Amino acid sequence: MLEPLSMDKKKLSERDICSKFITPAIQQAGWDLHLQVREEFYITKGRVLVAGQLHKRAAFKRADYVLFYKPNIPIAVIEAKDNKHSVGSGMQQGLGYADTLQVPFVFSSNGDGFLFHNKLLSEGVLEREISLSEFPSPETLWQWWSAHQGLSAAQSDLVTQPYYSDGSGKTPRYYQLLAINKTTEAIAKGQKRILLVMATGTGKTFTAFQIIWRLWQAKAKKRILFLADRNILVDQTMTNDFKPFGAVMTKIAKRQTDKSYEIYLSLYQAVSGTEEASNIYKQFTPDFFDLIVVDECHRGSAAADSNWRAILEYFSSATQIGLTATPKETKDISNIDYFGAPVYTYSLRQGIDDGFLAPYKVVRFDLDKDLSGWRPAPGMVDRYGNVIEERDYNQRDYDRSLVLEKRTELVARKVSEFLKNTNPYDKTIVFCEDIDHAGRMRRAIANENPDEVIKNPKYVMEITSQEGKDELDDFIFPESRYPVIATTSKLLSTGVDAQTCKVIVLDQRIQSMTEFKQIIGRGTRINEAFDKHYFTILDFKGATALFADPDFDGDPVQIYEPGPDDSTVPPDLGDGPEPADPDWNSGLGDDDQTQVRKYYVKDEPVKVVAERVIYYNAQGQPITESLKAYTLRTLNREFASLDVFLKRWNASERKQAIIDELQSEGIFFEALSAEAGGQLDPFDLICHLAWGQPPLTRQQRAARAKKSTVFTKYGEQARKVLDALLDKYADQGVGPIEEVQILKLDPFRQFGTPVEIVRQFGGRTQYEQAIRELEGELYSA
């Protein structure tokens, strides 16, 4: 029952408005609170912000309510405000959430009623106010939505088919919901060719499983074939995401077919070949499969003349779904030409912005021989006595037709230096030109780390088609320490789920955007349990120049180019037509080794020559002016005067919120502090850079605050807590002391539990008031 209207709503919190007015109105309209209503629904996790070796999360998106017609079918958003706001105050915020979730109905409420935004114009009006008792029912909203989509009753039944649930309460992320629902809607409407584009690390296989599960459970698709191009992908899929299919699932292996199953998984190569007799797929009738899902469809299936395309054309009556992180569009190969425009795209940039994918830094090395090239003296011989062809050699030749052994040693040394200065056990993939290069790189890295290799010979392993494949499972298994470093060329460039890979080394000349995105994708997964929040790219071949290509959709947080004597670790300063891909047709091996004579030059010196740091603004564009000038321009845009800034700063209950907002605008406070030569608070940096105020260090501010008499009203134990908080501020800044969770850490544990500490101040409200007083003393001058 709704609360009486005579209640003084102005005194109620937003949460009270929700529980006393909004939730009862929803329930009265027929919404099931357990199955259809999700309160405080987290949409994104908040981008990982990286500064030096530190990281934290930006603000997440969380809707007050998301309404679901059926579980995992979102249809409406409600944004609540307390009664001091107008009924429509939450509309703008709600529209933003609805845009992310792609739902057509938005409601804003302050407890008096609702402002209803109907994107479909179902009643001929975009927005109108309705009373609490007029909230529409689930069936009303669904009828409007299904009519707008043109869904028949049978199509609607398929679209609302339940997802698979293991009982744990785990639900797909919002973009997975969209991908699953949009694909199912397209199939319900009769679309036969579907392209789904999702960045590496965003759960394409899990998404594919949920699509297949819904279609299979509804008996809309009875026999399904899932095609991949790597054995490990098929095996991972069967044992992980597809495991619920159980006994109805099989893997086509050893060129054997058994037509008694319903779900089939296979390598392309296991069912096709250049010889007619090896085309095992023809043992099935052309109409045997109802649905074919093609994983990594940017590979061979995109080429019109490939053996893999022949499989799809043979089963042309089946609905076919192409999954890829990198759709390929060249003169000869087109995913869109075959599958059509994507029904849904979730890009690398969006995944990083939402906080589901890891951002990355770039350390770029310019080597002298790469920049200037190299020419042998007339008649010069290599280490094996072969006369080296006299011509100019450059980066295109290195490790393909000419090996400068000192160059390999230099790369190995710089990689090892980076790991020693960060964490020697961070999982690292080194991408080389070919198998020979991967083997030499393994040896060079081993020689740079003899103590680690003696401790465990698997510290660095070559993982290619010929060597080390047995170690691949251990490399990608988060709990397994060894191998730490994997040298490869193409085997690990796609499909391998290396969740804890923190370093990617590029010593391979890459000019294909498709291949580049796939390689970068090896590091984009976040694994918080193993402290994997971001990763670093060490680039020795200039491959990261592809970041500037408009086809690339995710920018680095920092690019650093060390000089010859500089550390490989970045300082804490914050941080045309596509060429044809290499031949992927075999799909079985790591390389198609072209038999070109290689010259091996032993003693030609190679060194690092360049150093440069590039910062990227909030839009992902490089900052071309000085960091100070960019910061000043940004601050002047945000604050008209020192007075305006101080008023906003002093009025803010959380100073860190202002800092986070400015960081999201591309201001690098740690970089500016380092340039200023001291541990300066963002407050001081802002006042100093924008208005010439003399700055104080955090230590100076903390020392001055400790002398204040304002804290004498608290007991001895409470004053000790405040002193410890000031020490934390001096060391880490204002953000940590604004979080009550800090009381769980040392040195606060010696004062008791967080609850006991808060009681020393008289309760939570009084403790928060003490923090505000403390901040007032810190920033009083």
C-alpha positions in Angstrom: 0.0 0.0 0.0 1.2 3.5 -0.8 2.2 5.8 2.1 -0.3 8.6 2.9 0.4 11.7 1.0 0.4 13.8 4.2 3.8 12.4 5.1 6.5 15.1 5.2 8.5 13.8 2.3 11.0 16.7 2.4 12.7 15.0 5.5 13.1 11.6 3.8 16.2 10.4 2.1 16.3 9.2 -1.5 16.4 5.6 -0.2 13.3 6.3 1.9 11.5 7.7 -1.1 12.3 4.5 -3.0 11.1 2.1 -0.3 8.0 4.1 0.8 6.7 5.4 -2.5 8.4 4.1 -5.7 8.7 0.4 -4.9 5.1 0.1 -3.7 3.9 1.9 -6.9 5.8 -0.5 -9.1 4.5 -3.5 -7.1 0.9 -2.2 -7.3 1.3 -2.0 -11.1 2.0 -5.8 -11.2 5.8 -6.0 -11.3 7.3 -8.9 -9.5 9.9 -7.5 -7.1 11.9 -10.7 -7.1 12.0 -11.5 -10.8 11.4 -8.2 -12.6 12.8 -5.4 -10.5 16.5 -4.8 -9.9 17.4 -2.0 -7.5 20.8 -0.3 -7.5 21.6 -2.0 -10.8 25.3 -1.8 -11.7 25.7 -1.1 -15.4 29.5 -0.4 -15.6 32.4 -1.0 -13.2 34.1 2.3 -13.7 37.2 2.7 -15.9 40.6 1.7 -14.4 42.6 4.9 -14.0 46.4 4.3 -14.2 49.0 6.6 -12.8 52.6 5.2 -12.7 52.4 1.8 -11.0 49.2 2.7 -9.2 45.6 2.3 -10.3 42.0 3.0 -9.1 38.5 2.9 -10.5 36.6 5.9 -11.9 32.9 6.3 -11.0 30.7 3.5 -12.1 27.2 3.7 -13.6 24.4 2.5 -11.4 20.7 2.9 -12.0 18.3 3.1 -9.1 16.0 0.7 -10.8 16.1 -1.4 -13.9 12.8 -3.2 -14.8 12.9 -6.5 -16.7 9.9 -7.9 -18.6 11.6 -11.3 -18.3 14.8 -12.1 -16.5 17.6 -10.6 -18.7 15.1 -8.7 -20.9 15.6 -5.1 -19.6 12.8 -2.7 -20.7 12.8 0.4 -18.4 14.9 2.5 -16.1 13.7 4.5 -13.1 15.9 7.2 -11.5 14.9 8.3 -8.0 15.6 11.6 -6.2 14.6 12.8 -2.8 11.6 15.1 -2.4 13.6 18.3 -2.3 14.0 17.7 -6.1 11.3 18.0 -8.7 9.6 14.9 -10.1 11.7 15.2 -13.3 15.1 15.9 -11.8 16.4 12.4 -12.4 15.3 12.3 -16.1 18.6 13.3 -17.7 20.5 10.8 -15.6 17.9 8.1 -16.4 18.1 8.8 -20.1 21.9 8.2 -20.0 21.4 4.8 -18.3 18.6 3.9 -20.8 20.8 4.8 -23.7 23.5 2.5 -22.4 21.0 -0.3 -21.8 19.1 0.6 -25.1 15.7 0.5 -23.4 12.8 2.7 -24.6 11.1 3.6 -21.3 12.5 6.0 -18.6 10.9 7.2 -15.4 12.0 9.9 -13.0 10.4 10.2 -9.5 10.7 12.2 -6.3 7.9 10.2 -4.6 5.1 12.5 -5.7 4.6 10.8 -9.0 6.6 10.0 -12.2 7.8 11.8 -15.2 7.4 9.1 -18.0 9.6 9.3 -21.1 8.3 7.0 -23.8 10.8 6.8 -26.6 8.4 4.8 -28.8 5.7 7.6 -28.6 3.2 4.7 -27.9 0.6 7.2 -26.6 1.6 10.0 -29.0 3.5 11.9 -26.3 7.3 11.8 -25.6 7.1 12.8 -21.9 4.2 13.3 -19.5 3.7 13.2 -15.7 1.7 10.3 -14.2 0.6 9.7 -10.7 2.0 6.9 -8.5 -1.1 4.8 -9.2 -0.8 5.2 -13.0 2.6 3.3 -13.3 2.2 1.0 -16.3 2.2 -2.8 -16.0 4.8 -5.2 -17.4 2.4 -6.3 -20.1 1.6 -2.8 -21.2 5.3 -1.9 -21.7 6.0 -5.2 -23.4 3.1 -4.9 -25.8 4.3 -1.4 -26.8 7.8 -2.7 -27.3 7.0 -5.9 -29.2 4.6 -4.0 -31.5 7.3 -1.4 -32.2 9.7 -4.3 -33.0 7.0 -6.0 -35.2 7.2 -9.3 -33.3 4.5 -11.9 -33.7 3.4 -14.0 -30.7 5.7 -16.8 -31.8 8.6 -14.5 -32.3 7.9 -12.9 -28.9 8.0 -16.3 -27.3 11.5 -17.0 -28.8 12.8 -13.5 -27.8 11.7 -14.0 -24.2 13.1 -17.6 -23.9 15.0 -17.8 -20.5 18.8 -17.7 -20.3 20.8 -20.5 -18.8 21.4 -20.1 -15.0 23.7 -22.2 -12.9 21.8 -21.1 -9.7 24.6 -18.8 -8.5 22.8 -15.6 -9.4 25.5 -14.6 -11.9 24.0 -12.5 -14.7 25.4 -11.4 -18.0 26.9 -7.9 -18.2 24.8 -5.3 -19.9 26.6 -5.5 -23.2 26.3 -9.3 -23.2 22.5 -8.9 -22.6 22.3 -6.6 -25.6 24.4 -8.9 -27.8 22.3 -12.0 -26.8 18.9 -10.2 -27.2 19.7 -8.5 -30.4 21.0 -11.7 -32.0 17.9 -13.6 -30.8 15.6 -10.9 -32.1 17.3 -11.0 -35.5 16.9 -14.8 -35.7 13.3 -14.6 -34.6 12.6 -12.2 -37.4 14.2 -14.6 -39.9 17.6 -13.2 -40.5 19.9 -15.9 -41.7 23.4 -14.3 -41.6 24.4 -12.4 -38.4 27.6 -10.7 -37.4 28.4 -10.0 -33.8 31.5 -7.8 -33.0 32.8 -7.9 -29.4 36.3 -6.9 -28.3 38.6 -9.6 -27.0 38.1 -10.3 -23.4 34.4 -9.3 -23.3 33.0 -12.9 -23.3 32.2 -13.8 -26.9 32.0 -17.5 -26.1 29.8 -17.1 -23.1 27.5 -14.8 -25.2 27.4 -17.4 -28.0 26.5 -20.1 -25.4 23.6 -18.1 -24.1 22.3 -17.5 -27.7 22.6 -21.2 -28.6 21.0 -22.2 -25.3 17.9 -20.1 -25.8 17.5 -21.3 -29.4 18.1 -24.9 -28.5 15.8 -24.9 -25.4 13.0 -23.2 -27.5 13.6 -26.0 -30.1 14.0 -23.2 -32.7 17.4 -24.7 -33.6 17.9 -28.4 -32.9 21.3 -29.2 -34.4 24.1 -26.7 -33.9 27.7 -26.6 -35.2 30.3 -24.4 -33.4 33.4 -23.8 -35.5 36.8 -22.5 -34.3 40.3 -22.5 -35.8 42.4 -23.6 -32.8 42.1 -26.8 -30.9 42.6 -25.1 -27.6 39.6 -22.8 -28.3 37.4 -25.9 -28.9 38.6 -27.6 -25.8 38.2 -24.5 -23.6 34.7 -24.0 -24.9 33.6 -27.5 -24.2 35.0 -27.6 -20.6 34.0 -24.1 -19.7 31.1 -22.1 -21.3 29.4 -25.0 -23.1 29.7 -27.5 -20.3 25.9 -27.3 -19.5 25.1 -29.0 -22.8 26.6 -32.2 -21.3 25.8 -35.4 -23.1 24.1 -33.9 -26.1 27.5 -32.3 -27.1 30.4 -33.8 -29.0 33.7 -32.7 -30.6 34.3 -33.8 -34.2 37.8 -35.4 -34.0 39.9 -37.9 -36.0 37.7 -37.2 -39.0 34.9 -39.3 -37.3 31.2 -38.2 -37.4 28.4 -39.4 -35.2 25.0 -38.0 -36.1 23.3 -38.8 -32.8 24.3 -35.6 -31.1 22.7 -32.1 -31.1 25.6 -29.8 -30.3 28.8 -30.3 -32.4 32.1 -28.4 -31.9 34.9 -28.7 -34.4 38.1 -27.2 -35.8 37.6 -25.9 -39.4 40.5 -28.1 -40.3 39.0 -31.3 -38.8 36.1 -31.2 -41.3 37.7 -29.7 -44.3 40.8 -30.0 -46.5 42.2 -29.5 -50.0 41.2 -33.0 -51.0 37.6 -34.0 -51.6 38.0 -37.1 -49.4 39.1 -35.0 -46.4 35.9 -32.8 -46.5 34.3 -34.7 -43.6 31.5 -32.2 -43.3 30.0 -33.7 -46.5 29.1 -36.8 -44.5 26.3 -34.6 -43.1 23.4 -33.6 -45.4 23.3 -29.9 -46.3 20.2 -29.4 -44.1 21.6 -31.3 -41.1 22.5 -28.2 -39.1 19.9 -25.5 -38.2 22.6 -23.1 -36.8 26.3 -22.6 -37.3 28.3 -20.3 -35.1 31.7 -19.3 -36.5 34.2 -18.2 -33.9 37.0 -15.7 -35.0 35.2 -15.4 -38.3 37.7 -12.7 -39.4 40.0 -15.6 -40.2 39.6 -18.0 -43.1 35.8 -18.0 -43.3 35.9 -14.4 -44.5 37.8 -15.3 -47.7 35.5 -16.2 -50.5 37.9 -18.8 -51.9 38.9 -20.5 -48.7 38.2 -24.1 -47.7 36.5 -22.8 -44.6 34.0 -20.7 -46.6 33.1 -23.9 -48.5 31.7 -25.4 -45.2 29.4 -22.4 -44.7 28.2 -22.5 -48.3 27.5 -26.2 -48.1 25.3 -25.6 -45.0 23.8 -22.5 -46.6 20.2 -23.3 -45.3 21.4 -23.0 -41.7 21.3 -19.7 -39.8 24.9 -18.6 -39.5 26.4 -16.3 -36.8 29.9 -14.9 -37.2 31.7 -13.9 -34.0 34.8 -11.7 -34.1 36.6 -8.9 -32.2 38.1 -7.6 -35.5 35.8 -7.8 -38.6 38.0 -7.8 -41.7 37.2 -5.6 -44.6 39.7 -5.7 -47.5 39.4 -5.9 -51.2 39.4 -9.7 -51.1 38.0 -10.5 -47.7 34.8 -9.1 -46.1 32.9 -10.3 -43.1 30.2 -7.7 -43.7 29.8 -8.8 -47.3 29.0 -12.3 -46.1 27.3 -11.9 -42.7 25.9 -8.4 -43.1 26.4 -5.4 -40.9 26.9 -6.2 -37.2 23.7 -6.6 -35.2 25.7 -5.4 -32.2 29.2 -4.0 -31.7 31.0 -3.7 -28.3 34.4 -2.1 -29.0 37.7 -2.2 -27.1 37.4 1.6 -26.4 33.9 1.0 -24.8 35.1 -2.0 -22.8 38.0 0.1 -21.3 35.7 3.1 -20.7 33.2 0.9 -18.9 35.9 -0.8 -16.8 35.4 -4.3 -18.1 38.7 -4.3 -20.0 42.2 -3.4 -18.9 43.7 -0.1 -20.1 47.4 -0.2 -21.1 50.6 1.8 -21.3 53.1 1.7 -24.1 56.9 1.8 -23.6 58.3 2.5 -27.1 61.9 1.8 -27.9 63.6 3.4 -31.0 66.8 1.4 -31.8 69.6 3.0 -33.9 69.8 0.3 -36.5 66.0 0.4 -36.9 66.1 4.1 -37.6 69.2 4.4 -39.7 69.3 0.9 -41.3 72.5 -1.2 -41.7 74.7 -2.1 -44.7 77.4 -4.7 -44.6 81.0 -4.0 -45.7 81.8 -5.6 -49.1 82.5 -9.3 -48.8 81.4 -9.4 -45.1 80.5 -12.9 -43.9 78.0 -13.9 -41.2 78.8 -16.2 -38.2 78.3 -19.3 -40.5 80.7 -18.1 -43.2 77.9 -17.0 -45.6 78.8 -13.9 -47.7 76.1 -11.3 -46.8 74.4 -9.8 -49.8 75.6 -6.2 -50.1 72.5 -3.9 -49.8 70.8 -1.7 -47.3 68.9 -3.6 -44.6 66.2 -2.1 -42.4 63.5 -3.0 -39.9 61.6 -4.9 -42.5 64.5 -7.3 -42.9 65.5 -7.8 -39.3 64.9 -11.3 -38.0 63.5 -12.3 -41.4 66.4 -12.1 -43.8 69.0 -10.6 -41.5 69.6 -11.3 -37.8 71.5 -8.8 -35.8 72.2 -10.9 -32.7 73.1 -7.9 -30.6 69.6 -6.5 -31.4 68.0 -9.7 -30.0 70.2 -9.4 -26.9 69.2 -5.8 -26.4 65.5 -6.5 -26.6 65.9 -9.4 -24.2 67.9 -7.1 -21.8 65.3 -4.3 -21.9 62.4 -6.8 -21.4 64.3 -8.3 -18.4 65.0 -4.9 -17.0 61.4 -4.0 -17.1 60.3 -7.1 -15.3 63.0 -6.8 -12.7 61.9 -3.2 -12.0 58.2 -4.1 -11.8 57.6 -7.8 -11.0 59.8 -10.6 -12.4 56.8 -13.0 -12.3 54.4 -11.0 -14.4 53.1 -13.1 -17.2 54.7 -11.9 -20.5 54.2 -12.7 -24.1 57.0 -11.8 -26.6 55.8 -11.7 -30.2 58.6 -12.5 -32.6 58.8 -12.6 -36.4 58.9 -16.4 -36.8 59.8 -19.7 -34.9 63.5 -19.2 -35.4 63.3 -15.7 -33.9 61.1 -17.0 -31.0 63.7 -19.6 -30.2 66.6 -17.2 -30.2 64.6 -14.7 -28.1 63.9 -17.5 -25.5 67.7 -18.2 -25.3 68.6 -14.5 -25.0 66.0 -13.9 -22.2 67.2 -17.0 -20.4 70.8 -15.6 -20.5 69.6 -12.4 -19.0 67.9 -14.2 -16.2 70.1 -17.1 -15.3 69.1 -17.1 -11.6 65.4 -17.5 -12.5 66.1 -20.2 -15.1 68.2 -22.1 -12.7 65.4 -21.9 -10.1 63.0 -23.2 -12.7 63.9 -23.8 -16.4 60.3 -23.0 -17.4 60.8 -19.3 -16.4 61.0 -18.6 -20.1 59.6 -21.0 -22.7 59.2 -20.9 -26.5 55.5 -21.6 -27.2 55.0 -22.1 -31.0 53.6 -24.9 -33.2 56.8 -26.8 -32.7 57.9 -26.1 -29.2 56.3 -25.7 -25.8 52.7 -26.2 -26.7 52.3 -28.6 -23.7 53.2 -25.6 -21.5 50.4 -23.4 -22.9 47.8 -24.5 -20.4 50.2 -23.7 -17.6 51.0 -20.3 -19.0 47.3 -19.2 -19.3 46.3 -20.8 -15.9 46.2 -18.0 -13.4 47.3 -20.1 -10.4 50.4 -21.4 -12.3 53.5 -19.3 -11.8 55.5 -21.0 -14.6 56.0 -20.4 -17.5 56.4 -16.6 -16.8 57.6 -15.5 -20.2 56.4 -17.0 -23.5 58.2 -16.3 -26.8 56.0 -16.9 -29.8 55.1 -15.5 -33.2 51.5 -16.2 -34.1 50.3 -19.1 -31.9 49.2 -16.8 -29.0 47.9 -13.9 -31.1 44.3 -14.9 -31.1 41.8 -16.9 -29.0 44.1 -17.8 -26.1 42.6 -16.7 -22.9 45.6 -15.3 -21.0 43.8 -13.6 -18.2 46.8 -12.6 -16.2 49.1 -11.5 -19.0 50.5 -8.1 -17.8 53.2 -7.5 -20.4 53.1 -7.8 -24.2 56.3 -7.4 -26.1 56.2 -6.5 -29.8 59.3 -7.4 -31.6 57.3 -8.3 -34.7 56.6 -6.0 -37.6 52.8 -5.7 -37.7 51.0 -3.8 -40.4 47.6 -5.5 -40.3 45.1 -3.7 -38.0 43.3 -7.0 -37.6 46.4 -8.8 -36.3 47.4 -5.8 -34.2 44.0 -5.8 -32.4 44.1 -9.5 -31.8 47.6 -9.3 -30.3 46.6 -6.3 -28.0 43.6 -8.4 -27.0 45.9 -10.9 -25.2 46.3 -8.4 -22.4 42.9 -6.7 -22.1 41.3 -9.1 -19.6 41.0 -7.8 -16.0 41.6 -10.3 -13.2 41.4 -8.5 -9.9 42.1 -11.6 -7.8 45.6 -11.7 -9.4 46.1 -7.9 -9.3 45.7 -7.6 -13.1 44.1 -4.2 -13.7 46.1 -2.9 -16.6 49.0 -4.1 -18.9 52.1 -2.7 -20.5 53.1 -3.0 -24.2 56.9 -2.9 -24.8 57.2 -2.0 -28.5 60.5 -2.6 -30.4 59.2 -2.5 -33.9 57.1 0.6 -34.0 53.9 -1.5 -34.2 52.1 0.8 -31.9 52.1 3.5 -34.6 48.9 1.7 -35.5 47.3 3.5 -32.6 47.1 6.5 -34.8 45.0 4.6 -37.4 41.4 5.7 -37.3 40.4 2.0 -37.5 41.9 1.5 -34.0 39.2 2.0 -31.3 41.1 2.0 -27.9 43.9 4.4 -27.0 46.8 3.9 -24.5 46.9 5.8 -21.3 50.6 6.6 -21.8 53.3 6.2 -24.3 56.9 6.3 -23.0 60.1 6.2 -25.1 63.2 5.7 -22.9 66.6 6.9 -23.9 69.7 4.7 -23.9 70.4 5.2 -20.2 66.8 5.5 -19.0 64.8 2.9 -17.0 62.5 0.7 -19.0 59.8 1.4 -16.5 57.8 4.6 -17.3 58.2 7.2 -14.6 55.2 7.9 -12.5 54.1 10.7 -14.8 50.5 9.5 -15.2 50.4 8.1 -17.6 45.4 4.1 -45.2 44.3 0.8 -47.0 45.0 -2.2 -44.8 47.8 -4.4 -46.0 47.0 -8.1 -46.5 47.3 -10.3 -43.4 49.9 -13.1 -43.2 48.5 -16.3 -44.6 46.3 -17.9 -41.9 44.9 -20.7 -44.0 46.6 -23.6 -42.4 45.3 -22.6 -38.9 47.3 -25.5 -37.4 50.7 -24.0 -37.0 52.4 -21.0 -35.7 54.1 -19.9 -38.9 54.2 -20.5 -42.6 58.0 -20.5 -42.7 59.2 -19.0 -46.0 62.5 -20.5 -47.0 64.5 -17.3 -47.2 68.2 -17.4 -46.4 69.0 -15.6 -43.2 72.3 -14.0 -42.4 73.3 -14.0 -38.7 75.5 -11.1 -37.7 77.2 -11.6 -34.4 79.0 -8.4 -33.2 77.2 -5.4 -34.8 76.3 -3.1 -31.8 72.7 -1.9 -31.4 71.5 0.7 -28.9 68.4 2.6 -27.8 68.5 6.2 -29.0 65.1 7.9 -28.3 63.1 9.1 -25.4 59.7 10.7 -25.4 56.5 10.7 -23.3 53.1 11.2 -24.8 50.0 11.8 -22.8 46.4 11.2 -24.0 43.5 13.5 -23.1 40.0 12.4 -22.1 39.1 11.9 -25.8 42.1 9.6 -26.4 43.9 12.2 -28.5 47.6 13.0 -27.9 48.4 16.2 -26.0 50.7 18.1 -28.3 51.2 21.1 -26.0 53.1 21.0 -22.7 51.3 19.3 -19.8 51.2 22.5 -17.8 49.6 24.5 -20.7 47.0 21.7 -21.3 46.2 21.6 -17.6 45.9 25.4 -17.3 43.6 25.5 -20.3 41.4 22.7 -18.8 41.3 24.4 -15.4 40.3 27.8 -16.9 37.5 26.0 -18.7 36.2 24.4 -15.5 36.7 27.3 -13.1 36.3 31.0 -13.9 38.4 32.2 -10.9 40.2 31.0 -7.8 37.1 32.1 -5.8 34.8 29.8 -7.9 37.2 26.9 -7.4 37.5 27.4 -3.6 33.8 27.6 -3.2 33.3 24.4 -5.0 36.2 22.7 -3.2 35.0 23.8 0.2 31.4 22.8 -0.5 32.2 19.3 -1.7 31.7 16.6 0.9 34.2 14.4 -1.0 37.3 16.3 -2.3 38.3 13.1 -4.2 35.2 13.5 -6.4 36.5 16.8 -7.8 40.0 15.2 -8.3 38.5 12.2 -10.1 36.4 14.5 -12.3 39.5 16.5 -13.3 41.5 13.3 -13.9 38.7 12.1 -16.2 39.2 15.3 -18.2 42.8 14.3 -18.8 44.7 16.1 -16.0 47.7 14.1 -14.8 48.2 15.2 -11.2 51.0 12.7 -10.4 52.9 13.9 -13.5 52.5 17.6 -12.5 53.6 16.8 -9.0 56.7 15.1 -10.2 57.5 18.0 -12.5 57.0 20.4 -9.5 59.6 18.3 -7.5 57.5 17.4 -4.5 54.5 15.5 -3.1 51.9 18.2 -3.9 48.2 17.8 -3.3 46.0 18.3 -6.4 44.5 21.2 -4.5 48.0 22.9 -4.4 48.7 22.0 -8.0 45.4 23.6 -9.2 45.9 26.8 -7.2 49.5 27.1 -8.2 49.2 26.4 -11.9 45.9 28.3 -12.5 46.3 31.3 -10.1 50.0 31.4 -9.0 49.3 30.5 -5.3 52.5 29.2 -3.5 52.1 25.4 -3.0 52.6 23.3 0.1 53.5 19.7 0.1 51.1 17.1 1.7 53.6 16.7 4.5 53.5 20.4 5.3 49.7 20.5 5.2 49.5 17.5 7.5 52.1 18.9 10.0 50.2 22.2 10.1 46.8 20.5 10.7 48.3 18.5 13.6 48.9 21.8 15.5 45.3 22.8 15.3 43.3 23.1 18.5 40.0 22.1 16.8 40.5 18.4 17.7 41.0 19.0 21.5 37.2 18.3 21.9 37.8 14.6 21.0 39.1 12.0 23.4 42.7 10.8 23.4 41.9 7.7 21.3 40.0 9.6 18.7 42.8 12.2 18.4 45.2 9.3 17.8 43.0 8.1 14.9 42.9 11.7 13.5 46.8 11.8 13.7 47.0 8.5 11.9 44.6 9.8 9.2 46.8 12.9 8.7 49.8 10.6 8.3 47.9 8.7 5.6 47.0 11.9 3.9 50.7 13.0 3.9 51.6 9.6 2.3 48.7 8.9 -0.1 46.5 12.1 -0.4 43.0 12.9 0.5 41.1 10.1 -1.3 42.0 7.3 1.2 41.0 9.2 4.3 37.5 9.9 2.9 36.8 6.2 2.7 35.7 4.5 6.0 37.2 1.3 4.8 40.7 2.7 5.6 39.9 1.9 9.2 40.4 -1.8 8.4 44.0 -1.2 7.6 47.2 -0.6 9.6 47.8 1.4 11.8 44.1 1.8 12.6 43.7 -1.9 13.6 45.5 -1.2 16.8 42.7 1.2 17.7 40.0 -1.5 17.3 37.5 -2.5 14.6 36.0 0.2 12.3 32.8 0.1 14.4 34.7 0.6 17.6 36.8 3.4 16.1 33.6 5.2 14.9 32.1 4.9 18.4 35.1 6.9 19.7 33.6 9.9 17.8 30.1 9.3 18.9 28.9 7.4 15.8 29.1 7.4 12.0 27.6 10.9 11.6 30.1 12.4 14.1 33.0 10.5 12.5 32.2 11.9 9.1 31.9 15.4 10.6 35.4 14.9 12.1 36.7 14.1 8.7 35.2 17.3 7.3 36.8 19.3 10.1 40.1 17.6 9.4 39.9 18.5 5.7 38.9 22.0 6.7 42.1 22.3 8.7 44.2 20.8 5.8 42.9 23.3 3.3 42.3 26.3 5.5 45.0 28.5 4.0 
